[in-house]
């Protein structure tokens, strides 16, 4: 790295802000003298390019003193009458610059053209500043930020407002109403920053709260919403902090918060979007003197481990220390002390990520240039695109129901800020100018409204929106209103912006049909279906009977059905995805003979105990006898089966997004379950329908395979469609009972009926792969009760792997797989190993899956995590206290000294065998090497010899590969990884000679 500081003090020895344009050619600075300097950035960086090697091997610049003092600004902008506090280049137009001063005056500069923009209505009057006088208390501009597409500009003022300006439509609005309902005064927002994905705006105020806004464009009009108030990052306001600079990582994952603190420790906090805006990374070292942070615009990867990616950020502040951080490390990569004689107030990177510009309050400008190997290797474009797609998955729609942090019982309603309520700044300036000249009249207001309508007709009438966007304007206070540029200036600005960059690009982060907007532009909350009233219970013939009630369609339900009939899939998708799936309880129906026998046994038990009347034992639910003659309601298979599983309830509609590509959507709308109004199945690509089918039955579940979509009906039929054309690949599969699970992976389709039958089909060969039952897993004899139906463990998960192996987990924490070769269920995980194994739920750092990779998670790790969840659910005291209680009762007893070592070996052996069945090659190798090392530590030579002999012997008899790994190479790795264990070296040397790792020589054994 090379560093240089220009010796000349600029802007009367006070620089407030610097900014570099998108082409890395122009650097703008502003400060106390009220002028803006435009520098040739390439000329400044050339001072660090020519270097020589010093006596210690360090690179020294060849630039002379005259060269350092020589650079002069290429142009000067002198339109401000007071100190310039803000300078920001447009991120999409290299010739567009916006500046602001302490008198709340903003200017947009396009080449040599200037357009003044001011807040409306104006809060403070202009005050002339003397160059040597103290600052006068006025409504000054604090911070400013451009959106990534260059369309929106947001700035905060000392009056406690956040202003928003649309470059394309020339509208102005404030975001203060979203925070406190428009009440004033409000706290000053010290820093603003749009994220690089064009979805969020973050601000930090003097009240230590972090406000997070989400926005999206609908029909080319923005909508803003306050989604979070983060209060746990900053506990104490930094002393005398007049400015802060927050920054976003280039992928939008991290937002850096300066001067954060926990307890009494000051730190830089990185808030993660994927963790629901929770603190994730702490960078400690600046104390309470770090106010400026800037992320490098590039994402890098580790030179030794290309799968590990990270971001680079620079931090500085009033401690005059510059630190360069890596987001994957706790310590900085570089620290430079005393880089200036005054606090650092701003910094910016160039778009290449190899040059950093810094400005300090003493008026000096500094430049840092990094070599290619200093920061790391930039990731490829393919990996960056994959990472951005991964980050896009965390983006929630604008109408998502967030958890509101409030102490009141009733949560506040969702409030939106619509651009349709904004003020057209051109019309507002005309009316204010007329008021100033005393010419305001009703006719002028009408003409202004007509002008407003004509300005918006070209873009709004196509979508059918109302064009009356200008609200009633209150009379302006008596003051000297600044003159606004004329129509020629506006047209010139608009034409320049359209040529310079894509500032009018519409964001597609939210489809138009997913927002609930009324005709006047106000956004309302999504409709809620009324809950049905409880049925009335009456007594008839001494028995409780539930009086049937009519299912009345309320107004809300009528609207929902109307939307469903119109094919508004996005409307129903919003409603159905917000509520979890509900299930009907398992059937308690039995045969009449079984019910009669059960009642007789109950009567005999009561008479033998001498009690009168019914049994004192209260059953959870009475058995329901079924007469089969003339009965078509209950399926006989369910009545005779001992296994009863819950069945999903019929949903009015549901939508599933494709796992392959999010643009494809599978939509199901249930009808009346007969031929009168059949159910409809539709497959969409965005808003375009690809194919459709009608089924005269209720549809319960749907799943996606590699090339198919499958649905099941309420009577236990499965229909398989081709994903491409919607062609039926098979006649309906009739299973004879409703389905509880329907899962698919790749070419395999798995179905589980409510009576415990499990099927796995290979859809490529159109043959059955597995046909078995879940009865052995439910262990009916363990919880036998004195009734005809025994209650067993619940099934918490049932799925299928890529190779067509069914996997199931129970509520007791156990996980199982079905081995088709042995035709039996086998245990993968259980709570016993969680209690005693040293390797339970263990993950090496090198095996963690980095963000953005397409690598699938481990099945073993997933099931062990499920076991942990069930243990915590069953033991409310916590897993630690539960294990501690067991260990005191077991391990401390005589004869159980080696209990944990034995359980650990058994756990590893079971892991290895399960990985071999599942085909998990990476986990198999990891667990196998760990297991062999553990054997060497404990001195189990017999087991070590048996394993090595099996790898060597079966080379010719069986396959050369074991779980996709070469046996000889695996044996070689085992020998090398365990060579340091002295007790096992005799066994390892024996097999090393056989495979040629060691050879005999005259002088001894050599590698």
ZICORPE-V543793 format. One record per helix or strand. SS is the DSSP state (alpha for helix, beta for strand). FROM is the first residue (numbers start at 1). TO is the last residue. If there is no record, write none. Layout:
ss=SS from=FROM to=TO
ss=SS from=FROM to=TO
This chain:
ss=beta from=2 to=5
ss=beta from=15 to=20
ss=beta from=26 to=31
ss=beta from=36 to=40
ss=alpha from=41 to=46
ss=beta from=51 to=53
ss=beta from=59 to=61
ss=alpha from=65 to=70
ss=beta from=75 to=77
ss=beta from=84 to=89
ss=beta from=96 to=101
ss=beta from=105 to=110
ss=beta from=113 to=118
ss=beta from=141 to=146
ss=beta from=152 to=157
ss=beta from=162 to=166
ss=beta from=171 to=174
ss=alpha from=176 to=180
ss=beta from=189 to=194
ss=beta from=200 to=205
ss=beta from=210 to=218
ss=beta from=221 to=230
ss=beta from=245 to=245
ss=beta from=247 to=248
ss=beta from=254 to=262
ss=beta from=265 to=272
ss=beta from=278 to=283
ss=beta from=290 to=301
ss=beta from=309 to=317
ss=beta from=322 to=326
ss=beta from=334 to=336
ss=beta from=344 to=349
ss=beta from=355 to=360
ss=beta from=365 to=369
ss=alpha from=372 to=375
ss=beta from=377 to=378
ss=alpha from=381 to=392
ss=beta from=417 to=418
ss=alpha from=419 to=421
ss=beta from=423 to=424
ss=alpha from=425 to=437
ss=alpha from=442 to=463
ss=alpha from=487 to=500
ss=alpha from=512 to=514
ss=beta from=517 to=517
ss=beta from=523 to=523
ss=beta from=537 to=540
ss=beta from=543 to=546
ss=alpha from=555 to=565
ss=alpha from=569 to=578
ss=beta from=583 to=584
ss=beta from=589 to=591
ss=alpha from=592 to=609
ss=beta from=624 to=626
ss=alpha from=636 to=640
ss=beta from=647 to=648
ss=beta from=653 to=657
ss=beta from=664 to=669
ss=beta from=679 to=685
ss=beta from=688 to=695
ss=beta from=699 to=704
ss=beta from=708 to=713
ss=beta from=717 to=722
ss=beta from=728 to=728
ss=beta from=733 to=734
ss=beta from=739 to=745
ss=beta from=748 to=753
ss=beta from=757 to=762
ss=beta from=767 to=773
ss=alpha from=775 to=778
ss=alpha from=780 to=783
ss=beta from=795 to=800
ss=beta from=806 to=810
ss=beta from=815 to=819
ss=beta from=824 to=829
ss=alpha from=831 to=836
ss=alpha from=845 to=847
ss=alpha from=859 to=874
ss=alpha from=879 to=890
ss=alpha from=899 to=918
ss=alpha from=921 to=938
ss=alpha from=941 to=957
ss=beta from=961 to=962
ss=beta from=965 to=966
ss=alpha from=967 to=977
ss=alpha from=982 to=995
ss=beta from=999 to=1001
ss=beta from=1004 to=1006
